[in-house]
Amino acid sequence: MTRTRLVDIVRIVVAVLVLVAVAIAVWRNWSEVSAHLREVPARTLVTAFVLALLAPIFTFLGWRVLLNDLGTRLPVPAGSSVFFVGQLGKYLPGSVWSVVAQADMGSRLGVPRRRMGIVGLLSILLSVITGAVVGIPAVPLLLARSGEVRSLWWFAPAIALLLLLWPRLLNWGIDRLLRLLRRDPLEHSLTAPAIGLSSMWGILAWLSAGLAMLVLAHALAPSTPVRDLFVTAVCGFALASAIGMFSFIVPAGVGVREGVLVLLLGALMPFAAAFAVVVIARFFSVVADVVVATFGWGWARTHHLLGSTSGGADE
């Protein structure tokens, strides 16, 4: 069997596994979601889904900024096909499958695998940092199991985390990490505008996904103070998701994120209501990923952007 044939088989197997994993994620959540849909007004469900749909779009825009900064300017159709379809790899156990899928698809569009892989890892890194910044206010709520916001102690550590995005410090850290992994350094340091703009899109993605949680939680706990609900739902979502991103075994942080969110929301509403919010939010998140991946793939195919691998793509 030739190497090309073997690679094609591996691609097909990975694609099938991804689709099966996504289908299982939707199927497992559906029975629980359907029982609670009647408790939430239709307008609220639509608003929450639109907000959940914006999150991966904002994340894509941040990823594209990093890719542009390192020398590759993909058209939106091509970029969306690579990012959104590749993102489905996060539903497989492990935290690198989305990066692997993006590198593979990018190579067929003439983008060097190494550059695409590094951009994928940098995107995850900035996502974790920005998620931690947005999520810090929820830390005392998680530790004390209280939904009341009583202080602004989190302001100082949030500023400290933001310092990690200082271009000189971030580029130094990336350089040291690549040396530790015995990889070549970046082709050039990330620029301050790229770091700032990508981080902005990352924060908007966290806020959008968190606001989807907020409108659902408010519908089931309308008497809860909006300030407490905002910190618990929006900041709590970012914190729980950032924690879930460190779970290398479970796909897309399934279970980890939900467990943290139920603990946080359970301080403001009955457990059953908190569980309903978390399950519906996860369901919307999965469906949003599938929707944008479908449009990304379809748009790229329409514009004939999924060509064969170019000779320079493996550099």
N, C-alpha and C positions, 0 to 999 in steps of 0.2 A: 504494500500500500504506500503510495507516494505521500510526502509530507503535506502537500497541498490538500490532498483528499482527506488526510487525517485531521487537518485544521478545520476543513469544512464540516466534518462529522462532529467535531468538538463544538463548533459554533451552533450547529443544529441542536445538539443535546442541551447545551446551555440555554438556548432560546426556549426550548420546550420546558426545561426545568423552571425557567423564569415565569413563563405563562402559567404553568401548573401552580407555582407558589402564589402568584397573584390571584388566581382563581380560588385557591384554598382560603386565602386571606379574606376575600370578599364573601365566600360561602360561609365561613365560620362566623363572621360578624352579622350576616343577614338575619338569622333567626332571632338574635338578641335585639338587633336594631328594629326589626319590624314590630316587635311588641311594644316599643316605646314611641314610635313615630306619631301615634295619635295624641300623645301628651304634649307635643310641641306644635304650635301654629305653623301652617304651611309657609307663611311669609318668613318666619324665622328660619325654617329649614332652608329655604331658597337663599336667604342672606348668608347663612352659615356656609353653604356649599360654595357660593361665589367667592367668599373670603378664603375658603380652603383652596379653591382653584387658583387664586392669585398667588398663593405662597410658592408653588414650584415655578411659576413664571418669573417672579422676582429673583428666585434662586438662580434660574437660568441666565438672567440678565447680569447677575454678579459673576457667574462663571465665565460668561462671554467677555466681560471686561478683562479678566485675568488672561484669557486666551489671546485677546487683542494685544495686551501689554507685552506678551512674550513673543509676538511676531506673527500670529495667524489671525486673519480676519475672515471668518466664515460668514456667508450670507445667513440671514435669520432662518430660512428654511433648512439649510444644511446644519446650522448650529442646533436648531430645535430637534432635528432628527437624532443627532448624536447625543445631546444631553438628555432629552426626555425619554427616548427609548433606552439609552444606557442606564438611566436612573432606575429602571425596573429591576436591575440587578441587585438592588438593595433588599429585595424580598427573598433573596437566597441567603442562607447562613453565611456569616462572614461580612466584613466591612469593605472589601475591596472589589467586589464583583462589578459594581457600577463603574468604577474606574477602569477595570479591565475591558468592560463592554464598550465604554466610550473610546478607549485607546484603539480598540479593534475597528470600530466604525469610523473613527477619525482617519485611520490609516488608509481606508478605502476612498477617502476624500482628499488624500494627499498630505495629511497632517502627520508629522513625525510622531510615532507612538510615545516616545519619551516625553515630548512636549505635552501631548494630550494627557498622559498619565500624571505628570507633575501638576498640571492645571487641575485635574480632578482631585488630587490629594490636597492642593492648596485651597481649593474650594471647600473641602471638608474641614480643613483646619480653621479657616475664617468663619465657617458656619458654627463650629464649636465655640470659638471665642466670642462671637457676637451673641450666640445663644446663651452663653454664660453671663454676659453683660446684661442682657435683657432679663435673665432668670434670677439674678442675685437677690432682688427684693423678696423672692419667695422662699429663700433659704430659712429664715427664722420661722416662717409658717410651717415648713416641713419638719423642723426640729421640735417646735413647741406644739405641733398639732393644733394650732389656733388660727382662725381665719382673720384675726384682727391685725391691722397694720398700725403699729404703735410708734415706730421710730424711723429715722432715716440713716441708720447705721450702715446700710448697704452702699451709701454714696461713695465712701472711700474705697472699698474693694472694687466697685464698678470702675472707678477712675484708674485703679491699678491694672485692671484687665484691659482697659482701653489703651494703656501704655504699650501692651503687647503688639498693638497695631501700628506703633510708631515705626515708620519705614526702616530706619537704620537698625532698630532692634529686631524687627521681624525678619529682615533680610539676613541679619547675622544668625538668628536662630535657624532659619531655613538652610543656610550654608553649613552650619554645624551638624544639622540633622542629616543632610545629604552626605557629608563626610563620614558620619557614623555608619551610615548605610552603605558606604563605599560606592557612592554614585557621583557622577560628574556634577559640578555646580550648575546653577541656573545660567542660561545663556547671557542674561544680564539681570541686574537687581530689579525687583518690582518697584515701580515708580509710586510716589506718594499719591498722585491722583487716582491711579488704579486701585491701590489699597483702600483709599477713602471711599471711592465710588462703589467698589465691590462690597465693602463693609456696610455701606448704606443700603444696598439692595438686600444684603443678608438680614439686616435689622428689620427692614420692611417685610421680608418674608416671615420672620418670627412674629412680628406684630399682626400680620394678616391671619396667620394660622391661629394665633392666640385669640384674636377677636372672634374668630369662628367659634371657639370654645366659649367665649364670653357671652355671645348672644344666645347660645344654647343653655348655658348655665342660668342666665338671667330669666329665661322663659320658665325654668323649673324652680327658681328661687327668687321671685320678683321682689321679695321684701328685704333681701340682703343688700347692705350698702354697696353702691357701685364701686367705691374705692377699694373695698376689701375684695370684691368679686373680680375687679380688674387685676389686682396683684396676684390673686390666686389663680385665675384662669389664664391670663395673658403671660405674666411672668412665670407662673407655675408650668405652663405648657413648654416655654423655652427651656426652663430648668430640667424638666422631666425628659424632654427630647435630647438635650445635650448629654444627660446621663445615659440615655438609651443608646446614643451613638457610640458609647464605649463598650457596648455589649457585642462582642465579636461573634458569638455563637448564634443568637436568635436573630432572624431577619428583620431589618428595619426597626430594631428595638422593640418588637412586639412583646407585650407583657411587662417590660421594664417601665416604659413610658406610662402605660395605663395604670400600673401599680402606684407609681408616685402621684399621678394625677388624682386617683381615687382617694388617696390619703389626704391630699390638699383640699379637694372639693368636699370631702366628707366632714370637714370642720365647719362647713357653711350650709350644708343641706343633708337630708337623709342619704344613707349609703346607696339605696336603690336609685335615687335621682342622680347622684354623682356618677354611678356606674353607667346610667343611661347616657349622660352627657359624654362620657369618655368613649363609650362604644360607638355612638353616632359620629363623634369627631374622627375616630379611627376609620370608620367606614367611609366617610366623606374624603378623608386623606387618601385612602387607597383608590377610590373612584376618580379623584382628581388626578392622581398619577397616571391612571389608565387613560383618561380622557386626553390629557396633554400629550402623552406618548402616542396615542392613536393619530392625533392631528399632526404631530411632528413627523411621524413616519409617512402619513399620507401626503403631506405637503412636499416632503423631500422626494417621494416617488413621482409625484406629479411633475416636478421640475427636473426629473432625471438626475438627481444629485447623488444617488448611491451607485457610483461607478466602481470599477475594479481598483485594487491597490496600486498606487503609483510606485515607481522605483525608489523615490526618495522618502517614502513614508516611514521606513524603518530606521531612519538615521537617528 
